[in-house]
Each structure stands twice: as C-alpha cells, then as structure tokens.
Amino acid sequence: MDSEDVLRVLDSGKHNIFQWLTFFKLGFVYLRGCWHVLAIIFMGAVPSHWCARPEDTNSTHYYPDGECSVTFEQGGTNVTEECSYGYEYGKEFDSTIATDFDLVCKNDYQVDLSTTIYMIGSALGAILITPLSDKYGRKKVLLVSLWIQGVFGIGVAFVQSYIAFVITRFVVALLNMAIALIAYVMITELFTTKKRTLPSVGVNFFWSWGIMTLALFGYLIRDWRHMQILITVPNFITVLYIWFLPESIHWLLTNKRWKLLRKTVKSAAKTNSITISEDFFRHMNEAETCPSRSIEQVEVDTFVKQGTEQHVETKDVKPMDGQTKAVTILDLFKTPKIRRYTIVMFYLWFVISLAYFGILFSTPTLHGNMFVNLAISGAVEMPACLTCMYVLERTGRRKPLVCFMLLCGVMNIVTIFVPAETASGVNLQPLTITFAMIGKFGITGAYSTVYLMSAEIFPTSVRNQAVGLSSFFENCGSISAPFIVYGAKNLERMPLVIFGALTVLGGLLALMLPETHGQALPENIPDIDDTPRHVTKTTAPLSDPGVTRL
C-alpha cells in the first residue's frame, strides 16, 4: 500500500468534500501570504513631499526648491541646501514608513532596501524552515510558523525605527515563504494523480485574489500601521486549524504514523460519505504492532466498490530494509538522474523568477490610479491560470512549460525592437505593453507549471526540502532582477536581452525533465531511478467490499 492507494479509496466518494474543504483552508493560507509580500507597495509608498520651513522665518526668506532642497537668503545671497528642518508630506496617505521615518531624498533607497532584505528572508526561510515539515510534519510546522509570524507581524505595526521595521519584517518573510511552500505541498499531496492538476494550479487563483483584495485594503486604509495589523490578524484565525486541518496522508504514511493515519483516513471517509472496512487497515495494524516490518513488505489488496464489481489492485513492491535511513538534501545529487532533474529545476526556478520581476521592472509604468493598477495586475494572471488548468491536464506538464517559457523569452526579446513611435508619429507604446503582457502571461503560466512539477518530480521523503531549496533559487532570481535593470541604465536594451536569452535557455533545458502527468508521486529517492512497478488489475465478483457508499 502506498499513499496513492489510500487517496484513491478516499476519492471514491461522489463529491470529494474532504479534499476540497482542505483545499480551501490551505488556499486561505496561500492568499494571506500574498498580503505580506506586496503590502510594501502601500506601506512604503512615497507621497508628494517638500522641505519643512523653520518655525521662525522673520529674518530669512526661506522657500522650498524642489522636493529635497531649500533656498534662502543669507547676507544678500541666495543659498541652496538640503532640507535642514525635516519634510512635509502630501495627503495621499495618512502615514507610510516613508513619512514616519523620512525615507525620501538621500534616504529614498531604504524603502527598496527593506524589500530586498525581505526577499533575502524569504530565501533563507525556504531552505531553513521548510525542511522541518519533512521531519516534524506538514501541519505542525505550518501552524507554528503562522502563529510566530502573527506575533512578529503585529510587532511590525508598533516599531518606532526603520531598523526595527526591517528586522521584524525580515522574520515575517523568513516564515512567509515556508508557510506558502508547505501549504502548496499539502495541496498536491491531497489529491490522486488523476485529479492533482486542477487544485495544484487552481491555488494560484488565491494569489490573484490576494493581490486584488490588497488593492482594496490599500484604498480603504491609508495608515500603514493599521494596514499591517489588518493583514496579520488572519494568521490567528488558523488556531481553528488545530482541529479542522488534517495532516498530509503522504507524510503520515512515509513516516509510519499509523495511528494518526488511520484516524485521518476514517475522518476523511466519513466526510466523503463512504465506509471503509477494517480489512483495509489490517496492514497498518500489522505494521504498528510489528515496527520492524514495513508495510511495503506485504502484498496489498485494495478493495474499492464500483457498481456491482470489485477491483483488486495488486502491487509487487520491493522489500525495504528494517532500518529507515535518514534522507537529506544531499541525496538529491546522489544519482545521475535525480541530479539532472534537481539542477534543471533549480535553474528554472531562478530564471522564471528573474524574468517575472524583470518584466515587471522593464515594462512601461501604467498611468492611472495605483490601486486600480494593482487590482488589474492581479486580474491579468487569471487567464494564465485558466489556460494552465485546461492545458496541463490534457497535454501534460513538460510541453506547456517549454511553450510558456519560450513565449515569455521571445516576447522579452521582441519588445526591445519596438520603437517608441513610427516614422509618421504613431505611438507604439500600446504595442510594447501588449508584448510585455503576453510575456507576463507566459511567465505566469510557467510559474504555475514549475510549482506543480516540483511537487511531482521530487519524492515525498525529501519533497519539502527540495521545493524549499528550489524556492531559494527563486528568491535569488527576484533579488537579481532589479540589480540587472538598474545596473544597465545606460544600456536600455540589455536587461530584456538577458531575460529573454535566459528564459529561452530554460525552455530548452525543460526538455530534459520527465513527464510527471499521470504518474504516482515518488515516495523515496530510489523510486526515481527504479523501473515502473508492475501493476495488475483483475475484476472479481463483489464479496467483502472495502468501501461502500452510504
């Protein structure tokens, strides 16, 4: 018996209520994570500003000269200097970190610096915290991370200095990436192979909804401290998840937590209105009473009632050693095949993130209301997700990933050849933006696909560690993108050339990956290199059904 067998039995219900309820619970976790990542757009917004005047101006003609300097008369001569008496701000926002800590003029880089440090925290969290869920359990690490993040998130709202803001936000980021990755892995481990695509891609809608709801929050709440409290409070709602969020069946089976596995399966079966006979659990009982004997050492017959017939699935599985060897991230480089997959996946995560943020920084800024623009940017990702949901289920994972990346790369390169206007004076800016949005469509599709492939290509025993390390490279890409853009100010076309070339290369390298659609999730490292296990199916008359519909 493996986790796919258990999920297949639970999937015999009519509506799979257990799976979809869990999906929406984890989707909420995914959604609120978006708020912490993007809230800096409003929390760090820089309103109009000018130099403040001194209280006593009787003896001096003192007036602002632009945003960052003043001119005053001294001894019959006009003197210009930096703002000596602080700054005054417009009324676009009640307060932001820029207004509270005077992060303007010579200090204006510090808003972007705080974002860079936040992203570094995300990268570290992916490799330091995410692996803990492989050892201690998905649910436990997820909930503890949410609550710790909630405490530091509330703390962010009460800091009185820029340094304290950066430090507390760093901790929030450290936990936020781990939370998102664990939630995503739990979703992929929740469904059978045949039904995994829809929820694995569909979870990205929660990210889009997060962007749009954040735009609404930003419009309604113009005080950054109040905004921070609002996006953090939902963390504590997850206290209810102690009772209502199940542990991953994949993790329970891989780590031989038979008692909790049996309880989880029975609860899921009750929710899905199916009854599982005790015969289904007999091998779990044997494994629990005899720990030295692995459940994989027996031949398992899974009984699933379908109409008036019973399908008996027999799997011949290789015996396992009595001792379970600890699996580490180094095992991802142990054999040529898993090593090749790992290196290619790491590169794809890096270049997809690099291209996504590269497009973001290189695309001409949309005119209009910043809140509406953010809402639109969330909405435009939905067509890509819908496309993925349709295509990935019908054509697999690898081909769409290659096409999405090549589309993005070509659009990046094509954009740099579009002039600002034609010889006759026709404005080509809309065409440039159209190409950029097609590129964003492609990279959004690639993001959804690479997340799904990462969860499917790495084995359960090291999946969270592998996805966490992959996300580290993702964060390296997002950190690198602004440096490439701003470091090439005198070579305007160079950034898009770099992004386009690297993305096209990534699309070609993706051809080296296996097709994971329709394949059972590998449980351990040897499953990657082993030949497919023999599966035979026979149809027998109904006698002692293991599963019946209530």
C-alpha positions as CSV (number, residue, x, y, z in Angstrom):
1,M,0.0,0.0,0.0
2,D,1.2,3.5,-0.8
3,S,-0.3,6.9,-0.4
4,E,-1.8,6.8,-3.9
5,D,-3.8,3.7,-2.8
6,V,-5.2,5.5,0.2
7,L,-6.1,8.6,-1.8
8,R,-7.8,6.5,-4.5
9,V,-10.0,5.0,-1.9
10,L,-10.9,8.3,-0.4
11,D,-11.5,9.6,-4.0
12,S,-14.3,7.1,-4.5
13,G,-16.7,9.5,-2.9
14,K,-19.1,11.4,-5.1
15,H,-18.0,15.0,-4.4
16,N,-14.7,14.6,-2.5
17,I,-15.8,17.1,0.1
18,F,-12.9,16.3,2.4
19,Q,-10.3,17.1,-0.2
20,W,-12.0,20.3,-1.4
21,L,-12.6,21.6,2.1
22,T,-9.0,21.1,2.9
23,F,-8.0,22.8,-0.4
24,F,-9.9,26.0,0.6
25,K,-8.5,26.0,4.1
26,L,-5.0,25.9,2.6
27,G,-5.9,28.3,-0.1
28,F,-6.8,30.9,2.6
29,V,-3.3,30.4,4.0
30,Y,-1.8,31.0,0.5
31,L,-4.0,34.1,-0.1
32,R,-3.0,35.9,3.2
33,G,0.7,35.3,2.3
34,C,0.3,37.5,-0.7
35,W,-0.6,40.4,1.5
36,H,2.7,40.3,3.4
37,V,4.7,40.2,0.2
38,L,3.0,43.1,-1.6
39,A,1.9,45.3,1.3
40,I,5.1,47.3,1.0
41,I,3.6,48.8,-2.2
42,F,1.3,50.9,0.0
43,M,3.2,50.7,3.3
44,G,6.3,52.1,1.6
45,A,4.6,54.5,-0.8
46,V,6.2,57.9,-1.1
47,P,3.7,60.7,-1.3
48,S,4.5,64.2,-2.6
49,H,6.9,65.9,-0.2
50,W,8.9,69.1,0.2
51,C,11.2,70.7,2.8
52,A,9.6,71.9,6.0
53,R,10.0,75.5,7.0
54,P,11.6,76.6,10.2
55,E,9.3,78.0,12.9
56,D,10.9,81.4,12.8
57,T,11.3,82.8,9.2
58,N,11.1,86.5,10.0
59,S,14.8,87.2,9.3
60,T,15.2,84.8,6.4
61,H,13.5,84.4,3.0
62,Y,13.1,80.6,3.1
63,Y,11.3,78.6,0.4
64,P,11.4,75.0,-1.0
65,D,13.4,74.4,-4.1
66,G,12.1,71.1,-5.4
67,E,11.4,68.1,-3.1
68,C,14.8,67.8,-1.5
69,S,16.3,71.2,-1.1
70,V,15.5,74.8,0.0
71,T,16.7,78.2,-1.0
72,F,17.1,81.1,1.5
73,E,18.7,84.5,1.6
74,Q,21.8,84.9,3.7
75,G,23.8,88.1,3.6
76,G,22.2,89.2,0.4
77,T,23.0,85.9,-1.4
78,N,20.7,83.1,-2.2
79,V,21.9,79.8,-0.6
80,T,20.6,76.3,-1.6
81,E,21.0,73.4,0.8
82,E,19.3,70.1,1.7
83,C,16.3,70.1,4.0
84,S,17.5,71.1,7.4
85,Y,14.2,71.1,9.2
86,G,12.6,67.8,8.0
87,Y,9.9,67.3,5.5
88,E,6.2,67.9,4.9
89,Y,4.1,65.4,3.1
90,G,1.0,65.4,0.9
91,K,-2.3,63.9,1.9
92,E,-2.3,60.8,-0.4
93,F,-1.7,58.7,2.6
94,D,-2.2,59.2,6.4
95,S,1.2,57.7,7.0
96,T,3.7,55.3,5.4
97,I,7.1,54.2,6.5
98,A,8.5,56.9,4.2
99,T,6.6,59.6,6.1
100,D,7.2,58.2,9.5
101,F,11.0,57.6,9.0
102,D,11.7,60.3,6.4
103,L,12.7,57.8,3.7
104,V,12.9,60.4,1.0
105,C,15.6,62.2,-0.9
106,K,19.0,60.9,0.1
107,N,17.3,58.1,2.1
108,D,14.8,57.1,-0.6
109,Y,16.8,53.9,-1.4
110,Q,15.9,52.5,2.0
111,V,12.4,51.5,1.0
112,D,13.7,49.3,-1.8
113,L,16.5,48.1,0.6
114,S,13.8,46.9,3.1
115,T,12.2,45.0,0.2
116,T,15.5,43.4,-0.8
117,I,16.1,42.3,2.8
118,Y,12.6,40.9,3.0
119,M,13.3,38.8,-0.1
120,I,16.5,37.6,1.4
121,G,14.5,36.5,4.4
122,S,12.1,34.6,2.1
123,A,15.1,32.8,0.5
124,L,16.5,31.8,3.9
125,G,13.1,30.7,5.2
126,A,12.7,28.4,2.2
127,I,15.9,26.4,3.0
128,L,15.9,26.7,6.8
129,I,12.3,26.3,7.8
130,T,10.6,24.3,5.0
131,P,12.7,21.1,5.6
132,L,11.4,21.0,9.2
133,S,8.0,19.9,7.8
134,D,9.6,16.7,6.4
135,K,10.8,15.8,9.8
136,Y,8.1,17.1,12.2
137,G,5.0,17.1,9.9
138,R,3.4,19.5,7.5
139,K,0.6,20.6,9.7
140,K,2.6,21.2,12.9
141,V,5.3,23.3,11.2
142,L,2.7,25.2,9.1
143,L,0.6,26.3,12.1
144,V,3.5,27.1,14.4
145,S,5.0,29.2,11.6
146,L,1.7,31.1,11.1
147,W,1.4,31.9,14.8
148,I,5.0,33.1,15.2
149,Q,4.6,35.2,12.0
150,G,1.5,36.7,13.5
151,V,3.3,37.8,16.6
152,F,6.1,39.4,14.6
153,G,3.6,40.8,12.1
154,I,1.7,42.7,14.9
155,G,5.1,43.8,16.2
156,V,5.9,45.4,12.8
157,A,2.9,47.8,13.3
158,F,4.4,49.1,16.6
159,V,8.1,49.7,15.7
160,Q,9.5,53.2,16.1
161,S,12.5,53.0,13.9
162,Y,13.5,51.9,10.4
163,I,16.0,49.3,11.7
164,A,13.3,47.7,13.9
165,F,10.9,47.7,10.9
166,V,13.5,45.9,8.7
167,I,14.3,43.3,11.4
168,T,10.7,42.4,12.2
169,R,9.7,42.3,8.5
170,F,12.7,40.0,7.9
171,V,11.3,37.5,10.4
172,V,7.9,37.8,8.8
173,A,9.5,37.0,5.4
174,L,11.5,34.1,6.9
175,L,8.3,32.4,7.8
176,N,6.1,33.5,4.9
177,M,7.9,31.6,2.2
178,A,8.0,28.5,4.3
179,I,4.3,28.8,5.0
180,A,3.4,29.1,1.3
181,L,5.6,26.2,0.3
182,I,4.2,23.9,2.9
183,A,0.6,24.8,2.1
184,Y,1.3,24.2,-1.6
185,V,2.9,20.8,-1.0
186,M,0.0,19.8,1.3
187,I,-2.4,20.6,-1.6
188,T,-0.5,18.5,-4.1
189,E,-0.4,15.6,-1.6
190,L,-4.1,15.8,-1.0
191,F,-5.4,14.6,-4.4
192,T,-4.8,11.5,-6.5
193,T,-2.6,11.6,-9.6
194,K,-5.5,12.0,-12.0
195,K,-7.1,14.9,-10.1
196,R,-4.0,16.7,-8.9
197,T,-3.7,19.3,-11.8
198,L,-6.9,21.3,-11.1
199,P,-6.2,22.1,-7.4
200,S,-2.4,22.4,-7.9
201,V,-2.9,25.1,-10.5
202,G,-6.1,26.4,-9.0
203,V,-4.4,27.5,-5.8
204,N,-2.8,30.3,-7.8
205,F,-6.2,32.0,-8.0
206,F,-5.9,32.6,-4.3
207,W,-2.7,34.6,-5.1
208,S,-4.6,36.7,-7.7
209,W,-7.4,37.3,-5.2
210,G,-4.8,38.3,-2.6
211,I,-3.5,40.9,-5.0
212,M,-6.9,42.3,-5.7
213,T,-8.1,42.3,-2.1
214,L,-4.8,44.0,-1.1
215,A,-5.6,46.8,-3.6
216,L,-8.9,47.3,-1.8
217,F,-7.3,47.4,1.6
218,G,-4.8,49.9,0.3
219,Y,-7.6,52.1,-1.0
220,L,-9.6,52.0,2.2
221,I,-6.8,52.1,4.8
222,R,-4.2,54.8,4.3
223,D,-2.3,54.2,7.6
224,W,0.5,51.7,7.2
225,R,0.3,50.5,10.8
226,H,-3.4,49.8,10.5
227,M,-2.8,48.0,7.2
228,Q,-0.1,45.8,8.8
229,I,-2.5,44.8,11.7
230,L,-5.2,44.0,9.2
231,I,-3.1,41.7,7.1
232,T,-1.7,39.9,10.2
233,V,-4.8,39.2,12.2
234,P,-5.9,36.3,9.9
235,N,-2.9,34.4,11.0
236,F,-4.5,33.8,14.4
237,I,-7.7,32.5,12.8
238,T,-5.7,29.4,11.9
239,V,-5.8,28.4,15.6
240,L,-9.0,26.6,14.5
241,Y,-6.9,24.5,12.1
242,I,-5.7,22.5,15.1
243,W,-9.0,20.7,14.9
244,F,-10.1,21.2,11.3
245,L,-6.9,20.8,9.2
246,P,-5.7,17.2,8.6
247,E,-2.1,16.1,8.3
248,S,-0.8,15.1,4.9
249,I,-1.6,11.4,4.2
250,H,1.6,11.2,2.2
251,W,3.7,12.3,5.2
252,L,1.9,10.1,7.7
253,L,2.4,7.0,5.5
254,T,6.0,7.8,4.7
255,N,6.8,8.4,8.4
256,K,4.8,5.4,9.5
257,R,2.4,7.3,11.8
258,W,-0.1,4.5,11.5
259,K,-2.4,5.6,14.4
260,L,-2.9,9.1,13.1
261,L,-3.1,7.9,9.5
262,R,-5.9,5.5,10.4
263,K,-7.7,8.3,12.3
264,T,-7.3,10.8,9.4
265,V,-8.5,8.3,6.8
266,K,-11.6,7.4,8.8
267,S,-12.4,11.1,9.3
268,A,-12.0,11.7,5.6
269,A,-14.1,8.7,4.7
270,K,-16.9,10.0,7.0
271,T,-16.8,13.5,5.4
272,N,-16.9,11.9,1.9
273,S,-19.8,9.6,2.9
274,I,-18.0,6.4,2.3
275,T,-17.4,3.5,4.7
276,I,-14.0,1.7,4.8
277,S,-13.9,-1.8,6.2
278,E,-11.4,-2.7,8.8
279,D,-9.8,-5.1,6.3
280,F,-8.4,-2.1,4.6
281,F,-6.5,-1.1,7.7
282,R,-5.1,-4.6,8.5
283,H,-1.7,-3.9,7.1
284,M,-1.5,-0.7,9.1
285,N,-2.3,-2.6,12.2
286,E,0.4,-5.2,11.4
287,A,3.0,-2.5,10.8
288,E,2.0,-0.7,14.0
289,T,2.2,-3.9,16.1
290,C,5.4,-5.1,14.4
291,P,7.5,-1.9,13.7
292,S,10.4,-4.0,12.2
293,R,8.2,-5.0,9.4
294,S,7.4,-2.3,6.8
295,I,4.0,-2.0,5.2
296,E,5.7,-2.2,1.8
297,Q,6.8,-5.8,2.6
298,V,3.4,-7.2,2.1
299,E,1.2,-7.6,-0.9
300,V,-1.8,-5.3,-0.6
301,D,-5.2,-5.8,-2.0
302,T,-7.2,-2.6,-2.2
303,F,-10.9,-3.1,-2.3
304,V,-13.0,-0.4,-4.0
305,K,-16.6,-0.9,-4.7
306,Q,-17.7,0.4,-8.1
307,G,-21.2,-0.6,-9.1
308,T,-21.5,-4.4,-8.5
309,E,-17.9,-5.2,-9.2
310,Q,-14.8,-5.1,-7.1
311,H,-11.4,-4.1,-8.4
312,V,-8.4,-5.8,-6.8
313,E,-5.1,-3.9,-7.3
314,T,-2.0,-5.9,-6.5
315,K,1.3,-4.2,-6.3
316,D,4.6,-6.0,-6.2
317,V,6.8,-3.8,-4.2
318,K,10.5,-4.3,-3.3
319,P,11.2,-5.1,0.3
320,M,12.7,-2.3,2.3
321,D,15.4,-2.6,4.9
322,G,14.3,-2.8,8.5
323,Q,16.2,0.4,9.3
324,T,15.0,3.6,7.8
325,K,17.9,5.7,6.6
326,A,17.5,9.5,7.1
327,V,17.1,11.4,3.8
328,T,18.9,14.7,3.4
329,I,19.0,17.3,0.7
330,L,22.4,15.9,-0.5
331,D,20.5,12.8,-1.7
332,L,19.1,15.0,-4.5
333,F,22.6,14.8,-6.1
334,K,23.1,11.1,-5.4
335,T,22.4,9.5,-8.8
336,P,22.8,11.0,-12.3
337,K,19.0,11.1,-13.0
338,I,17.9,12.8,-9.8
339,R,20.9,15.1,-10.0
340,R,20.0,16.2,-13.5
341,Y,16.4,16.8,-12.5
342,T,17.5,18.8,-9.5
343,I,19.9,21.1,-11.3
344,V,17.4,21.8,-14.1
345,M,14.6,22.6,-11.7
346,F,16.9,24.9,-9.7
347,Y,17.8,26.8,-12.8
348,L,14.1,27.0,-13.9
349,W,13.0,28.5,-10.6
350,F,15.8,31.1,-10.8
351,V,15.2,32.2,-14.3
352,I,11.4,32.2,-14.1
353,S,11.5,34.5,-11.1
354,L,14.2,36.6,-12.7
355,A,12.1,37.0,-15.9
356,Y,8.9,37.7,-14.0
357,F,10.4,40.6,-12.0
358,G,12.4,41.7,-15.0
359,I,9.2,42.2,-17.0
360,L,7.7,44.0,-14.0
361,F,10.6,46.5,-13.8
362,S,11.2,46.8,-17.5
363,T,7.5,47.3,-18.6
364,P,6.5,50.9,-19.0
365,T,4.6,52.1,-15.9
366,L,0.8,52.1,-16.4
367,H,-0.8,55.5,-16.0
368,G,-3.7,56.0,-13.6
369,N,-4.7,55.1,-10.1
370,M,-2.1,52.9,-8.3
371,F,-4.9,50.9,-6.5
372,V,-6.7,50.1,-9.8
373,N,-3.4,49.2,-11.4
374,L,-2.6,46.7,-8.7
375,A,-6.0,45.2,-9.0
376,I,-5.6,44.9,-12.7
377,S,-2.2,43.2,-12.3
378,G,-3.8,40.6,-10.2
379,A,-6.7,40.1,-12.6
380,V,-4.5,39.6,-15.7
381,E,-2.9,36.5,-14.1
382,M,-6.2,34.6,-14.0
383,P,-6.3,33.8,-17.8
384,A,-2.9,32.2,-17.5
385,C,-4.1,30.1,-14.6
386,L,-7.2,29.1,-16.5
387,T,-5.0,28.1,-19.5
388,C,-2.8,26.0,-17.3
389,M,-5.8,24.2,-15.8
390,Y,-7.0,23.3,-19.2
391,V,-3.7,22.5,-20.9
392,L,-1.8,20.7,-18.2
393,E,-4.5,18.1,-17.8
394,R,-4.6,17.3,-21.5
395,T,-1.1,17.7,-22.7
396,G,1.0,17.0,-19.6
397,R,3.5,19.3,-17.8
398,R,6.7,19.4,-19.8
399,K,5.4,20.6,-23.1
400,P,3.4,23.5,-21.7
401,L,6.3,24.5,-19.5
402,V,8.6,24.7,-22.6
403,C,6.0,26.6,-24.5
404,F,5.3,29.1,-21.7
405,M,9.0,29.8,-21.2
406,L,9.7,30.2,-25.0
407,L,6.7,32.5,-25.3
408,C,8.0,34.7,-22.5
409,G,11.5,34.7,-23.8
410,V,10.5,35.6,-27.3
411,M,8.2,38.4,-26.1
412,N,11.1,39.8,-24.0
413,I,13.3,39.9,-27.0
414,V,10.7,41.2,-29.4
415,T,9.8,44.1,-27.1
416,I,13.3,45.7,-27.4
417,F,12.9,46.0,-31.1
418,V,9.7,48.0,-30.9
419,P,10.4,51.8,-31.3
420,A,8.5,54.4,-29.3
421,E,6.7,55.6,-32.4
422,T,6.7,55.1,-36.1
423,A,8.3,57.5,-38.6
424,S,4.9,59.0,-39.1
425,G,4.5,59.7,-35.4
426,V,2.1,56.8,-34.5
427,N,2.6,55.9,-30.8
428,L,3.6,52.3,-30.4
429,Q,3.6,52.2,-26.6
430,P,0.4,50.1,-26.5
431,L,2.1,47.5,-28.8
432,T,5.0,47.4,-26.4
433,I,2.8,47.0,-23.4
434,T,0.8,44.2,-25.3
435,F,4.0,42.3,-25.9
436,A,5.0,42.7,-22.3
437,M,1.6,41.5,-21.1
438,I,1.9,38.4,-23.4
439,G,5.3,37.8,-21.8
440,K,3.7,38.1,-18.4
441,F,1.0,35.7,-19.4
442,G,3.8,33.2,-20.4
443,I,5.8,33.6,-17.2
444,T,2.7,33.3,-15.0
445,G,1.9,30.0,-16.8
446,A,5.5,28.9,-16.3
447,Y,5.3,29.7,-12.6
448,S,2.1,27.6,-12.1
449,T,3.6,24.7,-14.1
450,V,7.0,24.7,-12.4
451,Y,5.4,24.7,-8.9
452,L,3.3,21.7,-9.9
453,M,6.2,19.8,-11.5
454,S,8.4,20.5,-8.4
455,A,5.8,18.9,-6.2
456,E,5.5,15.9,-8.5
457,I,9.1,15.3,-9.5
458,F,10.7,15.1,-6.1
459,P,9.9,12.2,-3.7
460,T,7.9,12.6,-0.6
461,S,10.8,11.8,1.8
462,V,12.6,15.0,0.6
463,R,9.9,16.9,-1.2
464,N,9.6,19.9,1.1
465,Q,13.4,20.2,1.4
466,A,13.7,20.1,-2.4
467,V,10.9,22.6,-3.0
468,G,12.3,24.8,-0.3
469,L,15.8,24.8,-1.9
470,S,14.2,25.4,-5.3
471,S,12.4,28.4,-3.8
472,F,15.7,29.7,-2.6
473,F,16.8,30.0,-6.2
474,E,13.5,31.6,-7.0
475,N,14.3,34.3,-4.5
476,C,17.8,34.7,-5.8
477,G,16.1,35.5,-9.2
478,S,13.8,38.0,-7.7
479,I,16.6,39.7,-5.9
480,S,18.8,39.8,-9.0
481,A,16.2,41.3,-11.4
482,P,16.3,44.9,-10.1
483,F,20.1,44.9,-10.0
484,I,20.2,43.9,-13.6
485,V,17.7,46.5,-14.6
486,Y,19.2,49.4,-12.6
487,G,22.7,48.3,-13.3
488,A,22.2,48.7,-17.0
489,K,20.7,52.2,-17.1
490,N,23.0,53.2,-20.0
491,L,22.2,50.0,-21.9
492,E,18.4,50.1,-22.0
493,R,18.0,47.0,-24.2
494,M,20.5,44.8,-22.3
495,P,18.2,43.7,-19.4
496,L,15.5,42.4,-21.8
497,V,18.1,40.6,-23.9
498,I,19.4,38.9,-20.7
499,F,15.9,38.0,-19.5
500,G,14.9,36.7,-22.9
501,A,18.0,34.7,-23.6
502,L,18.0,33.0,-20.1
503,T,14.3,32.2,-20.4
504,V,14.7,30.6,-23.9
505,L,17.6,28.5,-22.5
506,G,15.3,27.5,-19.6
507,G,12.6,26.4,-22.0
508,L,15.2,24.2,-23.9
509,L,16.5,22.7,-20.6
510,A,13.0,21.8,-19.5
511,L,13.0,19.2,-22.3
512,M,15.4,17.2,-20.1
513,L,12.8,16.8,-17.4
514,P,10.4,13.7,-17.3
515,E,6.7,14.0,-17.9
516,T,5.1,13.8,-14.5
517,H,1.4,13.9,-15.5
518,G,-0.4,10.7,-14.7
519,Q,2.4,9.3,-12.6
520,A,2.1,8.4,-8.9
521,L,4.2,10.7,-6.6
522,P,7.5,9.0,-5.8
523,E,7.8,8.2,-2.2
524,N,11.6,7.8,-1.9
525,I,14.8,8.6,-3.8
526,P,15.1,5.0,-5.3
527,D,11.7,5.4,-6.9
528,I,13.2,8.0,-9.3
529,D,15.7,5.5,-10.8
530,D,13.7,2.3,-10.4
531,T,11.7,1.0,-13.4
532,P,7.9,1.3,-13.1
533,R,6.4,-1.1,-10.6
534,H,4.2,-3.8,-12.1
535,V,0.5,-3.2,-11.5
536,T,-2.1,-5.7,-12.4
537,K,-5.8,-5.3,-12.2
538,T,-8.4,-8.0,-12.1
539,T,-12.1,-7.8,-11.8
540,A,-13.8,-10.2,-9.2
541,P,-17.4,-10.6,-8.1
542,L,-18.3,-8.5,-5.1
543,S,-17.8,-10.3,-1.8
544,D,-16.3,-8.4,1.1
545,P,-16.2,-4.8,-0.1
546,G,-13.7,-2.5,1.4
547,V,-15.5,0.7,0.5
548,T,-19.3,1.3,0.3
549,R,-21.3,4.4,-0.4
550,L,-23.5,5.5,2.5
